[in-house]
Amino acid sequence: MSKTRSEQLTEKAANEQRRCRAWLLRFMQSNQPKFLTKVELRDAAMREPKVSKNAFDAAWIMTIEDTGRRDWYEPLRKRPRISTPFANQ
């Protein structure tokens, strides 16, 4: 029996979420500090494990809740801008 299009899409989304959660765990486990913004991590996840934006967003919440790393909901502190000699030209 073949799957409906809806079943195929649901399965694909669940697979992407699982892959993304495993990928995100590397960053969130062991009390590692957050060093990238959510947007930066999402962009990387869309390239590396090749997941959709929606799959990342769902995996982000699930991984934070699974690991108890609720500090990851907070925005990353702004990084200081590096001044270069060409910045004011």
Steps between C-alpha positions, in 0.01 A plus 500: 500500500652832397500803725298811429679826426402627844647191668822539300534866601428421865764228497753730331439776758537258791824366351641853457405586859676188633816576302497861609445411868801267488702777334392763756583271792871543420464869584263483796632210704762514776413858600689639203448875465289630216736653245278539193162666463192297417505646148866403452430147620190476280699609194767241580237229554341577166841440339655219706229252595288659224179560691221747435444815703185351653678176593778702665254717695316195633826318581635813673213504750501123554878489555492791746221331696665155486833634625356748747712773339236770525782757496511434125164676465677823598663704224874481471680804638611737230855445394731798491564633153855480387635830381711487185712772350269504196173532695478880479602543139 
